[in-house]
Amino acid sequence: MTATYNFDTVLERRGTGSIKWELYGPDVLPLWVADMDFPSPEPILNALKDRVEHGVFGYAFDDPALRQVLVERMARLYNWSIEPGDILFLPNLVSALAASSRAYAAEGEGVLMNTPVYPPFLASPKTCDRAQIVAPLAMTQDGQVIRYELDLDAMEAAITPSTRVFMLCNPHNPVGRAWSRAELEQIAAFCLRHKLLIVSDDIHCDLLLDEVKHIPIASLSPEVAAQTITLMAPSKTFNIPSLGLGFAIAQDAGLRGRFQKVTDYVVPHPGPMGFVGALAAYTQCQSWLDSLLPYLRANRDFLVEYTQQHFPNVSVTRPEATYLSWMDFRSLNLPGSPYKFLLEHAKVAFNDGAAFGEAGTGFVRVNLGCPRSTLHEALERVREAVSSV
Ligand SMILES: Cc1ncc(COP(=O)(O)O)c(C=O)c1O
């Protein structure tokens, strides 16, 4: 029997300590920070309830069963053979991004990344006096639909002799690309040639909206795996970021050791709810995910069509992965920035594109992880606000 899930129900999230819903005033509709307005799948809720029923919340150990599930998952989904001991459990991935610059580059050495990119990438080298080296992705346009491509020339031009790390976002937040095998091979060749370690943030790997595959870059070859640390989590996929469970996969013991040296005693171990939620997510929630993806895809298409119908001078991505769209408002010359203008005049909170690097100025990031009616209302508000300029 296939279960059906209703993603149209609007849930009240104010009053639950939600940063998305409570940072701005009650009159603001929030489509910014990347969590979804959907309840988590029922098997996760049941597993958490059972754990709460037990009533004792002492320190959590490791979870060998979860390690085994992850080993099998990597083999099944990506034909990627890892060992249980290659996995390091983490309470979140932002701390892992920050730790990576400390672990793999010395003070003053460079950390390269493609922009626009998720802001904690940009912050990572800066938190520890490493050099932030950015290479913009190339933007192409077909009508009002924009798409981003790798720009290896820009990467060659940006890299310095003391650059040590390339931080890859795959699938890429905010531009929604799931990098193809050919593109990943180009990135890997570039990193091998320049002796760069690769930190690959694959947190959005399950959120594939089109017939695209996710390919962890470390799965390309043992040579690439030997210089890559991959970051993943069930948190975006199953909407459980605050349960606090992510993980790093590093097949090279030296890379694992360097990472642990900076995280031990600094980054806490995950708690019991993280382990319980993750195990339920990865073992019992595939049918929920199979229903979620078409809903997100339809939201994406709704946004593209709405843009084409009502905003002739605005462009938008058609993300092949993630639940994040990226809109280019530059040609409207909205006073201040599109983010500020839309917050003030439309009462809709998007993410400010400028936070994703210079390449994001004049853009906003739109979170599609909400009921269609919420997305529709936000767009109606935007339409009304921009019609007055
Ligand atoms: C690419 C990427 N990495 C990491 C995170 C955050 O991960 P965590 O909540 O585990 O810190 C996000 C959240 O939006 C993200 O988009």
The ligand as an ORCA input file, in Angstrom:
! r2SCAN-3c Opt
* xyz 0 1
  C      24.794     23.598      1.833
  C      24.382     23.598      3.289
  N      25.221     23.118      4.210
  C      24.906     23.092      5.518
  C      23.684     23.588      5.948
  C      23.353     23.606      7.410
  O      23.631     22.421      7.995
  P      23.465     22.254      9.574
  O      22.060     22.641      9.920
  O      23.737     20.799      9.753
  O      24.475     23.121     10.214
  C      22.775     24.089      5.023
  C      21.504     24.645      5.488
  O      20.812     25.329      4.799
  C      23.132     24.089      3.660
  O      22.303     24.559      2.743
*
